[in-house]
């Protein structure tokens, strides 16, 4: 009984942590011209949600707690790592480090709550980091191809 309460607490922590990181990644850039970073963050998080949804259907894997067969990959890990990367780009230093720390704690919570195997969390984190990296590369390429002024006008 005590173990079940502990797992529920870890699960709740993971849900709240993910919500906070995702909200911060999309709402924190609060300065003139911050619409583009917010849109980019939203697009990254949407791409992650889509990729993870497809993978959960293609690779059915039973969760450690036996709840369902949607263990692989961890969407919490993917979104939290991506959100931490986005926050760190906008607020390098202590705020970015705090975001990474919270993302790591959420990733741990997914294992401790028995919602995911460690490999699910690692794969999710890799997906989150990969999507943000690809987004940054695409933005850099578009800036070189079309010029930074064209990107700012959109």
C-alpha positions, 0 to 999 in steps of 0.5 A, a space after each residue: 500500500 505504501 509503495 503504491 502511494 509513493 508511485 502515485 506521488 512520483 506520477 503526480 510530480 511528473 505531471 506537474 513538472 511537465 506542465 510547468 516546464 511546457 508552460 514556461 517554454 511557451 510563455 516565458 519569452 516575455 519581451 518585444 518580438 517574443 512571438 516567434 520563440 513562443 511559436 517555435 516552442 509550440 511547434 516543437 512540442 506539437 512535433 514531439 506529441 505527434 512523433 511520440 503518438 505514432 511511435 506508441 502505436 508502432 511499438 506497443 510496449 507494456 508499461 512496468 505497472 501493466 496499465 497499458 501498452 503505451 510505454 515506449 517512448 516517454 512523452 513526459 521525457 521528450 517534452 521536458 527535455 525539449 522544454 528545458 532546452 528551449 528555456 535554456 536558450 532564452 534564459 541561459 545560466 541559473 534558470 536554464 540549469 533549473 529547467 534541466 534539473 526539473 526535466 531530469 527529476 521528471 524523467 526519474 519520476 516516470 521510472 519511479 512511478 513505474 510508468 516507463 522503463 529506463 529505455 523509454 525515458 532515454 528514447 523520449 529524451 533523445 526525441 525531445 532533444 532531436 526535435 529542438 536541434 532539428 528546429 534550430 538547424 532549420 531556423 538557421 538554414 532558413 535565415 541563411 537562405 532567405 535572410 534574417 529580415 524575411 524571417 522576422 517579417 513572417 
